[in-house]
Amino acid sequence: MDIILVSHARGRTWRLRLEPRNILGWLPALCCALVLISGCFVAGWWLHPEGGLLPAKVVGQWDVQMQQQRAELKEARAKAEEDANALSRRIAELQAYVMRLDAAGSRMTQIAHIDPAEFNFGKPPPLGGPEIQPSGQPVALADVLGSLDQLQQQLSDRERQMRVLEDLLLAGRLEKEIKPSGWPISDGYITSGYGSRTDPFTGLRDFHPGIDFAAPEGSRVQAVAAGIVTEAGERNGYGNLVQIDHGNGYVTRYGHNEALLVKVGDRVRKGQAVALIGNTGRSTGPHVHFEVLLNGNVVNPEQYIEAAR
């Protein structure tokens, strides 16, 4: 049997004749090649008895580096978890601040009588603006934590400011509630003013310490400010009288009533009915005699009844 080898690059051919005598001639060379290859494997096995294909020193170095990388990875993971927990705690604190601000804002809208639809603290404020190309720089965790610290300080300052505003609003509303203002009746007219007048019984000049409001008998007499009833009963000249102490030195009186709807010690609110129009005491017809006292002195009620207009 012949084996023909063709070389296209050189344009030549070789013919190998496989005959028993030729094979026997190559056999010694083949045996030498096998012995050489086997010797190399044995030498490698003898040099590296642990059976590895790489030197033990290299393998040891790699193992040390892998252990270091595992330790660094574990430390980085623990640091990330710690940062995540710190961030979660900070966010929880900010949420608590926001909830307190929402509650304070809701109270302030009620105190100031602001339309809840105008300032709805249950929804985020409307925001917007044109789209701007971002810088592309990633935000570092330290920057985020710094921004959260700054935001927390701002929220704390705003909370204190809102508490002060709430106190001022409450004080203003309280002052408005306890300071006399408005008419003691819903419907009617003034029949006699404050100051010097001709007495309807004697025809002589005298001093009238209040303002008389005429209205149908049985109509409601209402408190012009919130306060505590300090007198409710008959008094000479006043007939059935209701007297209310509003604090800050203010006292109001409502005389000539047909019936009293409150008693001493009752707490009344502004606009609450305290009596019914009558004609008791020194009176010529159904009306309410209205007086205002400030620090124990009778003052002209006109400035207070006009304050509500």
Protein Blocks (a to p, Z undefined) as FASTA:
>chain_A
ZZddddfknopacdddddfklmmmmmmmmmmmmmmmmmmmmmmmmmmmnopabdfklmmm
mmmmmmmmmmmmmmmmmmmmmmmmmmmmmmmmmmmmmmmmmmmmmmmmmmnopafklmcc
kbccdddddddddehiacdfklmmmmmmmmmmmmmmmmmmmmmmmmmmmmmmmmmmmpgg
djfbfbdcdfbdedjdddfklopacddfbdcddddehiacddfbdcddfbdcddehjlpa
ddddebjhiacddehiabdcbdehiacdehiafbdcdfehjdfbdcddddddeehiacdf
klmmmmmZZ
